[in-house]
Amino acid sequence: MCIVPDLPGHGESREQRFSIRSCADELLAYLEKQHGDKDVTVIGFSLGSQVALQMVAQNSRRISRVMLNSASVHPLPMMKKVITPLMYVSHPLVKWRTFSKL
């Protein structure tokens, strides 16, 4: 069975606040409720890999295998100052069809 969660702040849950720790808590609680003692493999890409890493840190007994791809595991303080302005500046480019095709 493969489960693909809709992370808070994304997709259908975009109105919810996102934190790596709370997301890991919710996913671990879901796995415990739905899958009991079964072996669990967690795969995470980018932000999902940070959530997967947090899940392992919180409850390593629960997860038997992990695959992480593109996890930034070192905090980058300067990025907090840069990301928000970049999002506002780059968002209109997504709507520009020529740019999107490039």
DSSP file (Angstrom, degrees, kcal/mol; ACC not computed):
  #  RESIDUE AA STRUCTURE BP1 BP2  ACC     N-H-->O    O-->H-N    N-H-->O    O-->H-N    TCO  KAPPA ALPHA  PHI   PSI    X-CA   Y-CA   Z-CA
    1    1 A M              0   0    0      0, 0.0     2,-0.5     0, 0.0     0, 0.0   0.000 360.0 360.0 360.0 139.2    0.0    0.0    0.0
    2    2 A C        -     0   0    0      2,-0.0     2,-0.5     0, 0.0     0, 0.0  -0.976 360.0-165.3-120.4 128.6    1.3    3.5   -0.9
    3    3 A I        -     0   0    0     -2,-0.5     0, 0.0     2,-0.0     0, 0.0  -0.961   4.1-170.6-115.9 127.8    0.0    6.6    1.0
    4    4 A V        -     0   0    0     -2,-0.5     2,-0.1     2,-0.0    -2,-0.0  -0.915  19.0-149.7-117.6 102.3    0.6   10.0   -0.4
    5    5 A P        -     0   0    0      0, 0.0     2,-0.9     0, 0.0    -2,-0.0  -0.371  13.9-128.9 -75.6 150.6   -0.3   12.6    2.2
    6    6 A D        -     0   0    0     -2,-0.1     3,-0.1     5,-0.0     4,-0.1  -0.858  35.2-138.7 -92.6 100.7   -1.6   16.1    1.4
    7    7 A L    >   -     0   0    0     -2,-0.9     3,-1.8     1,-0.1     6,-0.3  -0.322  23.9 -97.0 -65.7 141.8    0.7   18.2    3.5
    8    8 A P  T 3  S+     0   0    0      0, 0.0     6,-0.2     0, 0.0    -1,-0.1  -0.303 113.9  29.8 -54.5 139.2   -0.8   21.1    5.4
    9    9 A G  T 3  S+     0   0    0      4,-3.2     5,-0.3     1,-0.3     2,-0.3   0.465 112.9  81.1  87.3   2.0   -0.2   24.3    3.5
   10   10 A H  S X  S-     0   0    0     -3,-1.8     3,-2.2     3,-0.2    -1,-0.3  -0.913  91.4 -17.3-135.6 159.3   -0.3   22.4    0.2
   11   11 A G  G >  S-     0   0    0     -2,-0.3     3,-1.2     1,-0.3    -2,-0.0  -0.109 131.0  -5.9  51.5-130.9   -2.9   21.1   -2.2
   12   12 A E  G 3  S+     0   0    0      1,-0.3    -1,-0.3     2,-0.1     3,-0.3   0.643 140.0  54.1 -70.4 -14.5   -6.4   20.7   -0.7
   13   13 A S  G X   +     0   0    0     -3,-2.2    -4,-3.2    -6,-0.3     3,-1.8   0.048  67.6 122.9-106.4  24.1   -4.9   21.7    2.7
   14   14 A R  T <   +     0   0    0     -3,-1.2    -1,-0.2    -5,-0.3    -3,-0.1   0.690  67.4  61.2 -66.1 -17.3   -3.3   25.0    1.6
   15   15 A E  T 3  S+     0   0    0     -3,-0.3    -1,-0.3    -5,-0.1     2,-0.2   0.653  88.8  89.7 -81.5 -14.9   -5.2   27.0    4.2
   16   16 A Q  S <  S-     0   0    0     -3,-1.8     2,-0.2    -6,-0.1    -3,-0.0  -0.510  85.3-109.9 -82.7 150.0   -3.7   25.1    7.1
   17   17 A R        -     0   0    0     -2,-0.2     2,-0.4    -9,-0.1    -8,-0.1  -0.559  33.8-142.2 -76.8 144.2   -0.4   26.2    8.7
   18   18 A F        +     0   0    0     -2,-0.2     2,-0.3    -9,-0.1     3,-0.1  -0.898  27.3 162.2-112.5 134.9    2.5   23.9    8.1
   19   19 A S     >  -     0   0    0     -2,-0.4     4,-2.3     1,-0.1     5,-0.2  -0.977  38.4-132.4-142.8 145.2    5.3   22.9   10.4
   20   20 A I  H  > S+     0   0    0     -2,-0.3     4,-2.4     1,-0.2     5,-0.2   0.924 106.9  49.2 -60.9 -45.5    7.6   19.9    9.9
   21   21 A R  H  > S+     0   0    0      1,-0.2     4,-2.4     2,-0.2    -1,-0.2   0.922 112.8  45.2 -62.7 -46.4    7.2   18.8   13.5
   22   22 A S  H  > S+     0   0    0      2,-0.2     4,-2.3     1,-0.2    -1,-0.2   0.877 113.1  51.3 -68.2 -34.9    3.4   18.9   13.5
   23   23 A C  H  X S+     0   0    0     -4,-2.3     4,-2.5     2,-0.2    -1,-0.2   0.923 110.4  48.8 -65.3 -43.7    3.2   17.2   10.1
   24   24 A A  H  X S+     0   0    0     -4,-2.4     4,-2.5    -5,-0.2     5,-0.2   0.906 110.4  52.2 -61.6 -41.6    5.5   14.4   11.4
   25   25 A D  H  X S+     0   0    0     -4,-2.4     4,-2.3     2,-0.2    -2,-0.2   0.934 111.2  46.6 -58.1 -47.9    3.3   14.0   14.5
   26   26 A E  H  X S+     0   0    0     -4,-2.3     4,-2.4     1,-0.2    -2,-0.2   0.910 113.4  47.8 -63.6 -43.8    0.1   13.7   12.3
   27   27 A L  H  X S+     0   0    0     -4,-2.5     4,-2.6     2,-0.2    -1,-0.2   0.901 112.0  49.2 -66.9 -40.2    1.7   11.2   10.0
   28   28 A L  H  X S+     0   0    0     -4,-2.5     4,-2.3     2,-0.2    -1,-0.2   0.906 111.8  49.4 -64.5 -40.5    3.1    9.0   12.8
   29   29 A A  H  X S+     0   0    0     -4,-2.3     4,-2.4    -5,-0.2    -2,-0.2   0.911 111.4  49.7 -64.0 -42.0   -0.3    9.1   14.5
   30   30 A Y  H  X S+     0   0    0     -4,-2.4     4,-3.0     2,-0.2     5,-0.4   0.938 111.3  48.3 -60.7 -48.2   -2.0    8.1   11.2
   31   31 A L  H  X S+     0   0    0     -4,-2.6     4,-2.4     1,-0.2     5,-0.3   0.901 112.0  49.6 -60.7 -41.4    0.4    5.2   10.7
   32   32 A E  H  X S+     0   0    0     -4,-2.3     4,-1.1     3,-0.2    -1,-0.2   0.922 116.0  42.3 -63.2 -44.2   -0.1    4.0   14.2
   33   33 A K  H  < S+     0   0    0     -4,-2.4    -2,-0.2    -5,-0.2    -1,-0.2   0.921 124.8  32.9 -69.3 -45.6   -3.9    4.1   13.9
   34   34 A Q  H  < S+     0   0    0     -4,-3.0    -2,-0.2    -5,-0.2    -3,-0.2   0.781 131.6  25.3 -85.8 -28.4   -4.1    2.6   10.4
   35   35 A H  H >< S-     0   0    0     -4,-2.4     3,-2.5    -5,-0.4    -3,-0.2   0.373  76.1-172.2-126.1   4.5   -1.2    0.2   10.3
   36   36 A G  T 3< S-     0   0    0     -4,-1.1    -1,-0.2    -5,-0.3    -2,-0.1  -0.080  73.2  -7.7  46.8-117.8   -0.4   -0.9   13.8
   37   37 A D  T 3  S+     0   0    0      2,-0.0    -1,-0.3    -5,-0.0     3,-0.1   0.279  97.3 127.9 -97.8  10.5    2.8   -2.9   14.0
   38   38 A K  S <  S-     0   0    0     -3,-2.5     2,-0.1     1,-0.1    -3,-0.1  -0.299  70.0 -97.3 -66.2 150.3    3.4   -3.3   10.2
   39   39 A D        -     0   0    0     24,-0.1     2,-0.4    25,-0.1    24,-0.1  -0.448  42.8-155.8 -63.8 139.2    6.7   -2.4    8.7
   40   40 A V        -     0   0    0     22,-0.4    24,-2.0    -2,-0.1    25,-1.5  -0.978  12.3-163.0-125.3 132.2    6.7    1.1    7.3
   41   41 A T  E     -a   65   0A   0     -2,-0.4     2,-0.5    23,-0.2    25,-0.2  -0.962  12.5-159.5-109.5 128.4    8.9    2.5    4.5
   42   42 A V  E     -a   66   0A   0     23,-2.5    25,-2.3    -2,-0.5     2,-0.5  -0.932   7.1-172.1-113.1 129.7    8.9    6.3    4.3
   43   43 A I  E     -a   67   0A   0     -2,-0.5     2,-0.4    23,-0.2    25,-0.2  -0.979   7.7-179.3-121.1 129.5   10.0    8.1    1.2
   44   44 A G  E     -a   68   0A   0     23,-2.6    25,-1.9    -2,-0.5     2,-0.4  -0.989  13.7-164.0-134.1 140.5   10.4   11.9    1.1
   45   45 A F  E >   -a   69   0A   0     -2,-0.4     3,-2.0    23,-0.2     2,-0.2  -0.986  63.8 -42.0-121.7 129.0   11.4   14.3   -1.6
   46   46 A S  T >> S+     0   0    0     23,-2.9     4,-1.3    -2,-0.4     3,-0.6  -0.356 139.3   9.4  57.7-116.1   12.5   17.9   -0.8
   47   47 A L  H 3> S+     0   0    0      1,-0.3     4,-1.8    -2,-0.2     3,-0.3   0.881 131.8  57.7 -61.4 -37.1   10.2   19.2    2.0
   48   48 A G  H <> S+     0   0    0     -3,-2.0     4,-2.5     1,-0.2    -1,-0.3   0.821 101.4  55.9 -62.0 -31.1    8.7   15.7    2.3
   49   49 A S  H <> S+     0   0    0     -3,-0.6     4,-2.3    20,-0.3    -1,-0.2   0.836 104.7  52.1 -72.1 -30.8   12.2   14.4    3.1
   50   50 A Q  H  X S+     0   0    0     -4,-1.3     4,-1.9    -3,-0.3    -2,-0.2   0.884 110.9  47.7 -68.8 -37.5   12.5   16.9    5.9
   51   51 A V  H  X S+     0   0    0     -4,-1.8     4,-2.4     2,-0.2    -2,-0.2   0.924 111.7  50.3 -66.2 -44.0    9.2   15.6    7.3
   52   52 A A  H  X S+     0   0    0     -4,-2.5     4,-2.1     1,-0.2    -2,-0.2   0.899 109.3  51.2 -60.9 -41.7   10.4   12.0    6.9
   53   53 A L  H  X S+     0   0    0     -4,-2.3     4,-2.1     1,-0.2    -1,-0.2   0.896 110.1  49.5 -62.7 -40.5   13.6   12.8    8.7
   54   54 A Q  H  X S+     0   0    0     -4,-1.9     4,-2.1     2,-0.2    -2,-0.2   0.886 107.9  54.6 -64.9 -38.9   11.6   14.4   11.6
   55   55 A M  H  X S+     0   0    0     -4,-2.4     4,-2.2     1,-0.2    -2,-0.2   0.917 109.7  46.6 -60.2 -43.5    9.4   11.2   11.7
   56   56 A V  H  < S+     0   0    0     -4,-2.1     4,-0.3     1,-0.2    -1,-0.2   0.902 111.1  52.2 -65.5 -41.2   12.5    9.0   12.1
   57   57 A A  H  < S+     0   0    0     -4,-2.1     3,-0.3     1,-0.2    -1,-0.2   0.855 114.9  42.5 -63.3 -35.1   13.9   11.4   14.8
   58   58 A Q  H  < S+     0   0    0     -4,-2.1    -2,-0.2     1,-0.2    -1,-0.2   0.822 136.8   5.8 -81.5 -32.7   10.6   11.2   16.8
   59   59 A N    >X  +     0   0    0     -4,-2.2     3,-0.9    -5,-0.2     4,-0.6  -0.477  61.4 165.0-155.0  73.4    9.9    7.5   16.4
   60   60 A S  T 34 S+     0   0    0     -4,-0.3     3,-0.4    -3,-0.3    -3,-0.1   0.730  76.4  64.8 -68.8 -21.9   12.7    5.4   14.8
   61   61 A R  T 34 S+     0   0    0      1,-0.2    -1,-0.2    -5,-0.1    -5,-0.1   0.811  98.3  55.7 -67.7 -29.1   11.2    2.1   16.0
   62   62 A R  T <4 S+     0   0    0     -3,-0.9     2,-0.5    -7,-0.2   -22,-0.4   0.757 100.6  62.9 -76.3 -26.4    8.1    2.7   13.9
   63   63 A I     <  -     0   0    0     -4,-0.6   -22,-0.2    -3,-0.4     3,-0.1  -0.892  53.6-178.1-111.5 123.7    9.9    3.1   10.6
   64   64 A S  S    S+     0   0    0    -24,-2.0     2,-0.3    -2,-0.5   -23,-0.2   0.787  71.8  18.6 -90.7 -28.9   11.9    0.2    9.1
   65   65 A R  E     -a   41   0A   0    -25,-1.5   -23,-2.5     2,-0.0     2,-0.4  -0.994  61.3-170.8-143.8 147.8   13.2    1.9    5.9
   66   66 A V  E     -a   42   0A   0     -2,-0.3     2,-0.5   -25,-0.2   -23,-0.2  -1.000   7.0-169.0-140.2 138.0   13.7    5.5    4.7
   67   67 A M  E     -a   43   0A   0    -25,-2.3   -23,-2.6    -2,-0.4     2,-0.4  -0.983  13.2-172.0-125.5 120.9   14.6    7.0    1.4
   68   68 A L  E     -a   44   0A   0     -2,-0.5     2,-0.4   -25,-0.2   -23,-0.2  -0.915   4.5-176.3-114.5 137.4   15.4   10.8    1.4
   69   69 A N  E     -a   45   0A   0    -25,-1.9   -23,-2.9    -2,-0.4   -20,-0.3  -0.992  68.5  -5.5-135.0 126.3   15.9   12.9   -1.7
   70   70 A S  S    S+     0   0    0     -2,-0.4     2,-0.6     1,-0.2   -20,-0.1   0.889  79.0 167.1  62.1  44.3   16.9   16.6   -1.7
   71   71 A A        -     0   0    0    -22,-0.1     2,-0.9   -27,-0.1    -1,-0.2  -0.797  29.8-149.5 -90.2 125.1   16.7   17.1    2.1
   72   72 A S        +     0   0    0     -2,-0.6     4,-0.1   -26,-0.2    -1,-0.0  -0.837  24.4 170.1 -90.1 105.9   18.2   20.3    3.3
   73   73 A V        +     0   0    0     -2,-0.9    -1,-0.1     2,-0.1    -2,-0.0   0.491  54.4  74.7-100.8  -4.1   19.3   19.2    6.8
   74   74 A H  S    S-     0   0    0     -3,-0.1    -1,-0.0     2,-0.0     2,-0.0  -0.943  86.8-119.7-108.8 124.1   21.4   22.3    7.6
   75   75 A P        -     0   0    0      0, 0.0     3,-0.1     0, 0.0    -2,-0.1  -0.327  18.8-156.8 -60.6 140.0   19.4   25.5    8.5
   76   76 A L    >>  -     0   0    0      1,-0.1     3,-1.6    -4,-0.1     4,-0.6  -0.812   7.8-173.0-118.6  88.1   20.1   28.4    6.2
   77   77 A P  H >> S+     0   0    0      0, 0.0     3,-0.9     0, 0.0     4,-0.6   0.823  82.2  57.8 -53.7 -36.6   19.2   31.5    8.2
   78   78 A M  H >> S+     0   0    0      1,-0.2     4,-1.0     2,-0.2     3,-0.8   0.809  93.5  68.7 -66.0 -27.6   19.7   33.9    5.3
   79   79 A M  H <> S+     0   0    0     -3,-1.6     4,-3.1     1,-0.3     3,-0.3   0.821  88.7  63.5 -63.0 -31.0   17.1   31.9    3.2
   80   80 A K  H <X S+     0   0    0     -3,-0.9     4,-0.7    -4,-0.6    -1,-0.3   0.878 106.3  45.2 -59.2 -36.1   14.3   33.1    5.5
   81   81 A K  H << S+     0   0    0     -3,-0.8    -1,-0.2    -4,-0.6    -2,-0.2   0.740 120.7  39.3 -78.0 -23.0   15.1   36.7    4.4
   82   82 A V  H  X S+     0   0    0     -4,-1.0     4,-2.0    -3,-0.3    -2,-0.2   0.838 102.9  64.0 -96.9 -38.7   15.3   35.7    0.7
   83   83 A I  H  X S+     0   0    0     -4,-3.1     4,-2.4     1,-0.2     5,-0.2   0.910  99.5  50.6 -59.7 -50.3   12.6   33.2    0.1
   84   84 A T  H  X S+     0   0    0     -4,-0.7     4,-1.9    -5,-0.3    -1,-0.2   0.937 112.8  44.5 -60.1 -50.0    9.5   35.3    0.7
   85   85 A P  H  > S+     0   0    0      0, 0.0     4,-2.1     0, 0.0    -1,-0.2   0.904 113.0  52.9 -61.5 -37.2   10.5   38.2   -1.6
   86   86 A L  H  X S+     0   0    0     -4,-2.0     4,-2.7     1,-0.2     5,-0.2   0.880 106.1  53.4 -63.8 -37.3   11.5   35.7   -4.3
   87   87 A M  H  X S+     0   0    0     -4,-2.4     4,-1.9     1,-0.2    -1,-0.2   0.928 110.4  46.6 -62.9 -44.9    8.1   34.0   -4.1
   88   88 A Y  H  < S+     0   0    0     -4,-1.9    -2,-0.2     1,-0.2    -1,-0.2   0.883 116.6  44.5 -65.1 -37.9    6.3   37.3   -4.6
   89   89 A V  H  < S+     0   0    0     -4,-2.1     4,-0.3    -5,-0.2    -2,-0.2   0.881 118.8  40.8 -74.2 -38.6    8.6   38.3   -7.5
   90   90 A S  H >X S+     0   0    0     -4,-2.7     3,-1.1    -5,-0.2     4,-0.8   0.710  93.5  81.4 -87.0 -20.3    8.6   35.0   -9.3
   91   91 A H  H >X S+     0   0    0     -4,-1.9     3,-1.2     1,-0.3     4,-0.7   0.886  87.8  55.1 -56.6 -43.7    4.9   34.0   -8.9
   92   92 A P  H >> S+     0   0    0      0, 0.0     4,-0.6     0, 0.0     3,-0.6   0.806  98.5  65.3 -60.5 -25.9    3.6   36.2  -11.8
   93   93 A L  H X4 S+     0   0    0     -3,-1.1     3,-0.7    -4,-0.3     7,-0.3   0.825  91.4  62.7 -65.1 -30.4    6.1   34.3  -14.1
   94   94 A V  H << S+     0   0    0     -3,-1.2    -1,-0.2    -4,-0.8     6,-0.1   0.859 102.4  50.1 -62.3 -35.3    4.2   31.1  -13.6
   95   95 A K  H << S+     0   0    0     -4,-0.7     2,-0.9    -3,-0.6    -1,-0.2   0.644  88.1  93.9 -78.5 -15.1    1.2   32.6  -15.2
   96   96 A W    <X  -     0   0    0     -3,-0.7     4,-2.3    -4,-0.6     3,-0.3  -0.716  68.0-154.9 -83.1 107.4    3.2   33.8  -18.2
   97   97 A R  H  > S+     0   0    0     -2,-0.9     4,-2.1     1,-0.2     5,-0.2   0.845  89.0  52.4 -56.2 -43.2    2.8   31.0  -20.7
   98   98 A T  H  > S+     0   0    0      1,-0.2     4,-1.4     2,-0.2    -1,-0.2   0.921 112.0  45.9 -61.6 -44.2    6.1   31.6  -22.6
   99   99 A F  H  4 S+     0   0    0     -3,-0.3    -2,-0.2     1,-0.2    -1,-0.2   0.907 110.3  54.2 -64.9 -41.5    8.1   31.6  -19.4
  100  100 A S  H  < S+     0   0    0     -4,-2.3    -1,-0.2    -7,-0.3    -2,-0.2   0.874 106.8  51.6 -61.1 -38.2    6.3   28.4  -18.2
  101  101 A K  H  <        0   0    0     -4,-2.1    -1,-0.2     1,-0.3    -2,-0.2   0.836 360.0 360.0 -68.8 -32.2    7.2   26.6  -21.5
  102  102 A L     <        0   0    0     -4,-1.4    -1,-0.3    -5,-0.2    -2,-0.2   0.510 360.0 360.0 -65.8 360.0   10.9   27.5  -21.1
